[in-house]
């Protein structure tokens, strides 16, 4: 009886897993059909920075070095209650470059989470309709603003982008997890079902921000200024959402410096998923149940579990191989196998902490 239940459950979950990835494959194949804007448009770059003295200088250096007309973009850095020399470093750029601004926040008296509060203050001070966002610990390529500008034809309201970890400082699993999540993100966007992006490489029109009421509807989450905002736009507006795939648009960042920092970061990211649309929650639930079924099935129906695991690995291999044309990432066969196993373990032992664990963001607790 138990064997029969596990058999049909695994077959069902395996079939759903294949269907989900077939659906995503269809989205991945649509992205190469975008049209582009030729005119360089005015852009406000907004960064929320808290205690980023070590890295904010390199970000600003990459921004002021953009291959873009200086009168066509501004850089607004919101120094959010920093207790280090972040403000002093930004001030040096303000004195040297006319298009760099610094806003200091001493105290957050609003009911908005700190980062969203910092971003909305920066948005309120911005001069241009197109708003571009990245994080203070990132490095943007010289053509970043050009690549963003090209995406904004008249009907485009939001543009997301890829933000890989620096290969020289990152192990295979962290790269693989970011890469696979980004493939899910771009595929869903192309299927008009956007649900995921990263704030490290994100932009939208101020008109879109105003149309959805800013961050008001998503202020319940300490995280989510990127993915929850994206979902809000998908749900409430008719604007087209795009995903950049040019290597000149990829924004690099350094990986978490320790396992504890990794757990804290992923816990924070996952915490926003409790507010995801029901269909997205169901899709993730089926994937996680499939993984769990494979593991438990080895104790009851090992041969069937092995077969479904082989099917899973083949589906994943085809999916990430197709993604090479988008993000130009590659993984050896041993890396792929190990990273997939680790991803399954991660989904059981770390990701669920986002629903129950207290976490910290730049000295700010979610409790």
Secondary structure, DSSP 8 states (H G I E B T S, - for coil): -HHHHHHHHHHHHHHHHHHHHHHHHHHHTTGGG-----S---EEEEEEESS-TTTHHHHHHHHHT-SS-GGGEEEEEEEES--SSHHHHHHHHHHH-TTEEEEEES---SSS-HHHHHHHHHHHH--SSEEEE--TTEE--TTHHHHHHHH--TTEEEEE----B-GGG--HHHHHHHHHHHHHHHHHHHTT------TTSEEEEHHHHHHTTTTGGGTTSSS-TTHHHHHHHHHH---EEEE---GGG--EE---SSHHHHHHHHHHHHHGGGGS-HHHHHHHHHHHHHHHHHHHHTTT-HHHHHHHHHHHHHHHHHHHHHHHHHH-----HHHHHHHHHHHHHHHHHTTTHHHH---EETTEE--
